Amino acid sequence: MNRMIMKVSAFLLLMAVSSGVNAQDVDKDILNWYNGKKPGMETESAYKLLKKKESKTVIVAIIDSGIDIEHEDLQGKIWVNEDEIPGNGVDDDNNGYIDDIHGWNFLGNAKGENANDIRLEKTRIYAKLRAKYGKEEVCLNSEEEVKEYELYLKVKEEVESERAEAEMTLSYYKEQLPGMIKMVPMMVAQKIGKSDYTQADLDKWKVKEGTQDAQIKRLAGMILDGSLEKQIQKGSEHFETQLAVHLNPDFNGRAIVGDDPDDFTQTNYGNNDVEGPDAFHGTHVGGIVGAVRGNGIGGDGVANDIKLMSLRAVPNGDEFDKDIALAIRYAVDNGAQVINMSFGKAYSPHAQEVYDAFAYADSKGVLLVHAAGNDNKNIDEEPNYPTSMYDFQDKKLDHFLTIGASTRYLKDDELAASFSNYGQEGVDVFAPGLEIYNSVPQSDYAAIQGTSMACPMVAGAAAFLKSYFPEMSMKDIKDVLLSSATIYRGELEVKPGGESMNPELKSDMVDFGTLSVTGGVINLKEAVKMCLEMEKSK
């Protein structure tokens, strides 16, 4: 019995990472918490300091899965390319992209078709090198081939072991879990003396949090409202996709685009469908940056006077380096001053080309904001690509920030989100990334979590400051955001691993201040004060 409950609870913990909350069920405690007082970013207090100050519009590029540009809470917030005539099939502004009215989709073709389900980068590398080294006898003729073969063995082991684990877990969900779930009503009946119980009966059952009875009660409630069945289905679909797509070396979801993703001279591809088939992630990210403020629907964006440029380059799987590099250059060339990058992966075969795009943005004074990743690892030791510091770099770029995820639970010593990556050199600062309620497609809303949510907090914060202090450079704004962060070094001990399902990810309590360069969380109120002082001194 105990083992069954533990296994089901572990399953529910896994599913909670990606589950959403609809508008009717939103907890008022989480609504806009990230814009509130510490450990929020004190956004509302920052606006009060600027109520007599005018703002200028800032363009923020969202490189992501796409944005629902018709969303009710993003109206008036979508970038429009004024130099392009809609629907005439002509590249009016001669930027290489036909009818790019609101941005560009690098995961489509000229027919309007879109790629979405894509392999992980390690699976792509495995498939490519398997053709060369997947033979009984391997002859290595150079140091380069030795390194390539070592990479092949590494990704082969990772892909095949993860496939085996996915197959085992899928079997558990489909064959064992349903039988275990059937035992829950019997266990409830033994506890409350009724087999035909209702939700009202469960509400009367008093249990202590954290106990087996509390877990049984929660499962029973989810069975009654049908949500458990949906979660099991969702879990099964997740691992089915892992096996059929992400970890399948024989699957090529990129084929529909029609280009060679390893050839950076091939740039004439894609289409202007900036929403794409699954804009859930990108719409949520865009809403955090700039959803309409104060209208009483959804969550408020961080920045008020912005336009969102949608660049679809992040599929259901790992992004391609070429798409990211081209999207960055597009954003810079078309007026973006901030670029949000809520994505990441473990391998980057074209790191130099991505870095070159970063350096181009850096030279133009455009701020790049990147999510640290959700693997609860130290990225000083295990990079999450793209990274702020490649092996071939001499120093960090002036216009690059990497963001970890914080929570609203300051008093409970849980300020660092349990999933967030960290690094005393690789992560610059933390920002709210847990229980973030904002826009998702079809004018709906959800509360989700991740460093993907923390990243647009900072992109929005940078755009907010730039809109009210347009004479400041983005380098100055970046420095202000870091200097004004609420520092917790020496004040708060946290467990960066949280209660992870993986014992290897658990960690002893550490000083929150050691998890990033600053040791702090973004504070817009203090940032505004600093900007006002700088403005006065000039």
Long-range contacts (C-beta under 8 A, 24 or more apart in sequence): 1-183, 1-187, 1-212, 2-212, 4-180, 4-183, 5-212, 5-215, 5-216, 5-219, 7-172, 7-177, 7-180, 8-177, 8-180, 8-181, 8-215, 8-219, 9-215, 10-501, 11-173, 11-177, 11-231, 11-232, 11-235, 12-218, 12-219, 12-231, 13-501, 14-235, 14-501, 15-231, 15-234, 15-235, 17-419, 17-449, 18-234, 18-448, 19-231, 19-234, 19-448, 20-440, 20-446, 20-447, 20-448, 21-437, 21-445, 21-446, 21-447, 22-444, 22-445, 22-446, 23-297, 23-298, 23-444, 23-445, 26-437, 26-445, 26-447, 27-435, 27-447, 29-408, 30-408, 30-435, 30-436, 30-437, 30-447, 31-299, 31-437, 32-299, 32-300, 32-437, 33-408, 33-432, 33-435, 34-288, 34-302, 34-408, 34-431, 34-432, 34-436, 34-457, 35-300, 35-302, 38-410, 38-486, 38-521, 38-523, 39-406, 39-407, 39-408, 39-409, 39-410, 39-415, 39-432, 39-486, 39-521, 40-408, 40-432, 41-302, 41-431, 41-432, 41-457, 41-461, 41-521, 41-522, 41-523, 41-524, 42-523, 42-524, 42-525, 42-526, 43-302, 43-461, 43-464, 43-524, 43-525, 45-524, 45-525, 46-464, 46-524, 46-525, 46-527, 46-528, 47-304, 49-525, 49-528, 49-529, 49-532, 50-468, 50-528, 53-468, 54-468, 55-304, 55-305, 55-467, 55-468, 56-305, 56-467, 56-470, 57-305, 57-306, 57-307, 57-467, 58-303, 58-305, 58-306, 58-307, 58-337, 58-338, 58-463, 58-466, 58-467, 59-306, 59-307, 59-309, 59-334, 59-335, 59-336, 59-337, 59-338, 60-289, 60-290, 60-303, 60-306, 60-307, 60-308, 60-309, 60-336, 60-337, 60-338, 60-339, 60-340, 60-459, 60-460, 60-463, 61-103, 61-309, 61-311, 61-327, 61-330, 61-331, 61-336, 61-338, 61-339, 61-340, 62-282, 62-285, 62-286, 62-289, 62-308, 62-309, 62-310, 62-311, 62-340, 62-456, 63-311, 63-313, 63-314, 63-324, 63-327, 63-328, 63-331, 63-339, 63-340, 63-341, 63-343, 64-281, 64-282, 64-285, 64-286, 64-310, 64-311, 64-312, 64-313, 64-314, 64-340, 64-342, 64-343, 65-276, 65-278, 65-279, 65-280, 65-281, 65-282, 65-312, 65-314, 65-315, 65-316, 66-105, 66-273, 66-274, 66-275, 66-276, 66-278, 66-279, 66-282, 66-283, 66-310, 66-312, 67-274, 67-275, 67-279, 67-282, 67-283, 67-286, 67-308, 67-310, 68-275, 68-279, 68-283, 68-439, 68-440, 68-441, 68-442, 68-443, 69-102, 69-274, 69-275, 69-310, 70-443, 71-283, 71-287, 71-439, 71-441, 71-442, 71-443, 72-297, 72-298, 72-443, 73-287, 73-291, 73-292, 73-295, 73-297, 73-298, 73-439, 73-443, 73-445, 74-283, 74-286, 74-287, 74-290, 74-291, 74-292, 74-308, 74-439, 75-292, 76-292, 77-286, 77-290, 77-291, 77-292, 77-301, 77-306, 77-307, 77-308, 78-102, 78-307, 78-308, 78-310, 79-103, 79-307, 79-308, 79-309, 79-310, 80-307, 81-334, 95-330, 95-333, 95-334, 96-267, 96-268, 97-270, 97-272, 97-330, 98-272, 99-272, 100-272, 100-334, 101-272, 102-272, 102-274, 102-309, 102-310, 103-272, 103-274, 103-309, 103-310, 103-311, 103-312, 103-330, 104-270, 104-271, 104-272, 104-274, 104-311, 104-312, 104-327, 104-330, 105-270, 105-271, 105-272, 105-273, 105-274, 105-276, 105-311, 105-312, 106-269, 106-270, 106-311, 106-312, 106-313, 106-323, 106-326, 106-327, 107-257, 107-270, 107-276, 107-312, 107-313, 107-315, 107-323, 108-256, 108-257, 108-270, 108-271, 108-273, 108-276, 108-312, 109-256, 109-257, 109-258, 109-269, 109-270, 109-271, 110-269, 110-271, 111-271, 112-271, 112-273, 113-256, 114-256, 114-271, 114-273, 114-276, 114-277, 115-253, 115-254, 115-255, 115-256, 115-257, 115-315, 116-253, 116-276, 116-277, 116-278, 116-315, 116-316, 117-241, 117-245, 117-251, 117-253, 117-315, 117-316, 117-317, 118-245, 118-246, 118-253, 118-254, 118-315, 118-316, 118-317, 118-318, 118-320, 119-245, 119-246, 119-247, 119-248, 119-249, 119-251, 119-252, 119-253, 119-317, 119-318, 120-159, 120-246, 120-247, 120-317, 120-318, 120-345, 121-318, 121-345, 121-346, 121-347, 121-348, 121-349, 122-155, 122-158, 122-159, 122-346, 122-347, 123-155, 123-159, 123-246, 123-247, 123-248, 123-249, 124-318, 125-151, 125-152, 125-155, 125-347, 125-349, 126-152, 126-155, 126-156, 126-159, 126-249, 127-249, 127-250, 129-155, 130-156, 130-249, 155-347, 159-247, 159-249, 162-242, 162-247, 163-242, 163-243, 163-247, 166-239, 166-242, 166-243, 166-247, 167-243, 169-239, 170-236, 170-239, 170-240, 170-243, 173-232, 173-235, 173-236, 173-239, 174-236, 177-232, 178-232, 181-219, 181-223, 181-228, 181-232, 184-216, 184-219, 184-220, 184-223, 185-220, 185-223, 187-216, 188-216, 188-217, 188-220, 191-216, 198-224, 199-224, 199-225, 241-316, 245-316, 245-317, 246-317, 253-315, 253-317, 254-320, 259-322, 261-320, 261-321, 261-322, 261-323, 262-322, 262-349, 262-350, 263-322, 264-322, 264-325, 264-350, 264-353, 267-326, 273-312, 274-310, 274-311, 274-312, 275-310, 275-312, 275-441, 276-312, 278-316, 279-312, 279-441, 280-440, 280-441, 280-446, 281-314, 281-342, 281-452, 282-310, 282-312, 282-314, 283-439, 283-440, 283-441, 284-436, 284-438, 284-439, 284-440, 284-446, 284-448, 284-452, 284-453, 285-340, 285-342, 285-452, 285-453, 285-455, 285-456, 286-310, 286-439, 286-456, 287-438, 287-439, 287-440, 288-436, 288-438, 288-453, 288-456, 288-457, 288-460, 289-340, 289-456, 289-459, 289-460, 289-463, 290-460, 290-463, 291-438, 291-439, 297-445, 298-437, 298-438, 298-439, 298-445, 299-436, 299-437, 299-438, 299-439, 299-445, 301-438, 301-460, 302-456, 302-457, 302-460, 302-461, 302-463, 302-464, 302-524, 303-460, 303-461, 303-463, 303-464, 303-467, 304-464, 304-467, 305-467, 306-460, 306-463, 306-467, 309-334, 309-336, 314-342, 314-343, 318-345, 319-343, 319-345, 321-348, 321-349, 321-350, 321-351, 321-353, 321-354, 322-350, 322-353, 324-354, 324-357, 324-386, 325-350, 325-353, 325-354, 325-356, 325-357, 326-357, 328-354, 328-357, 328-358, 328-360, 328-361, 328-368, 329-357, 329-360, 329-361, 331-361, 331-366, 332-360, 332-361, 332-364, 332-366, 336-366, 337-365, 337-366, 337-367, 337-463, 337-466, 337-474, 338-366, 338-367, 338-369, 338-459, 338-462, 338-463, 338-466, 338-474, 339-366, 339-367, 339-368, 339-369, 339-459, 340-369, 340-455, 340-456, 340-459, 341-368, 341-369, 341-370, 341-371, 341-386, 341-455, 342-371, 342-450, 342-451, 342-452, 342-453, 342-455, 342-456, 343-371, 343-452, 344-370, 344-371, 344-372, 344-373, 344-384, 344-385, 344-386, 345-384, 345-385, 346-382, 346-384, 346-385, 347-385, 348-385, 348-386, 351-385, 351-386, 351-390, 351-392, 352-390, 352-392, 354-385, 354-386, 355-386, 355-390, 355-392, 355-393, 358-386, 358-397, 358-400, 359-397, 361-399, 362-397, 362-398, 362-399, 362-400, 365-399, 365-473, 365-474, 365-475, 366-399, 366-474, 367-399, 367-400, 367-401, 367-459, 367-462, 367-474, 367-477, 367-478, 368-397, 368-399, 368-400, 368-401, 369-401, 369-403, 369-455, 369-456, 369-458, 369-459, 369-462, 370-400, 370-401, 370-402, 370-403, 370-455, 371-402, 371-403, 371-450, 371-451, 371-452, 371-454, 371-455, 372-402, 372-403, 372-404, 372-405, 372-420, 372-421, 372-422, 372-423, 372-426, 372-427, 372-451, 372-454, 373-420, 373-421, 373-451, 374-405, 374-419, 374-420, 374-421, 374-450, 374-451, 374-452, 375-419, 375-421, 376-418, 376-419, 376-420, 376-421, 376-496, 376-497, 376-498, 376-500, 376-505, 377-421, 377-422, 377-505, 378-421, 378-422, 378-423, 378-426, 379-421, 379-422, 379-423, 379-426, 379-427, 380-423, 380-424, 380-425, 380-426, 381-423, 383-426, 384-421, 387-426, 388-426, 388-428, 389-425, 389-426, 398-475, 398-478, 399-474, 399-475, 399-478, 401-428, 401-429, 401-458, 401-478, 401-481, 401-482, 402-426, 402-427, 402-428, 403-427, 403-428, 403-429, 403-430, 403-431, 403-433, 403-451, 403-454, 403-455, 403-457, 403-458, 404-429, 404-430, 404-431, 404-433, 404-451, 404-454, 404-515, 404-516, 405-430, 405-431, 405-432, 405-433, 405-434, 405-449, 405-450, 405-451, 405-453, 405-454, 406-430, 406-431, 406-432, 406-433, 406-434, 406-454, 406-521, 407-432, 407-433, 407-434, 407-435, 408-432, 408-434, 408-435, 410-492, 413-492, 413-493, 413-494, 413-495, 413-509, 414-494, 414-495, 414-498, 415-488, 415-492, 415-494, 415-512, 415-521, 416-494, 416-495, 416-496, 416-498, 416-512, 416-515, 417-449, 417-451, 417-454, 417-498, 418-495, 418-496, 418-497, 418-498, 418-499, 418-500, 419-449, 419-450, 419-451, 419-498, 420-451, 420-454, 420-496, 421-451, 422-496, 422-515, 422-516, 423-515, 423-516, 424-514, 424-515, 424-516, 424-517, 425-517, 427-515, 427-516, 427-517, 428-482, 428-516, 428-517, 428-518, 429-458, 429-481, 429-482, 429-485, 429-516, 429-517, 429-518, 429-520, 429-521, 429-522, 430-454, 430-515, 430-516, 430-520, 430-521, 430-522, 431-455, 431-457, 431-458, 431-461, 431-521, 431-522, 432-457, 432-521, 433-457, 457-522, 458-522, 461-522, 461-524, 461-527, 464-524, 465-524, 465-527, 465-528, 465-531, 468-528, 468-531, 469-531, 469-535, 471-535, 472-531, 472-534, 476-534, 477-531, 480-527, 480-530, 480-531, 480-534, 481-522, 481-527, 482-517, 482-518, 483-530, 484-523, 484-526, 484-527, 484-529, 484-530, 485-518, 485-520, 485-521, 485-522, 485-523, 485-526, 486-520, 486-521, 486-522, 486-523, 486-526, 487-513, 487-518, 487-519, 487-520, 488-512, 488-513, 488-519, 488-520, 488-521, 489-513, 489-514, 489-519, 489-520
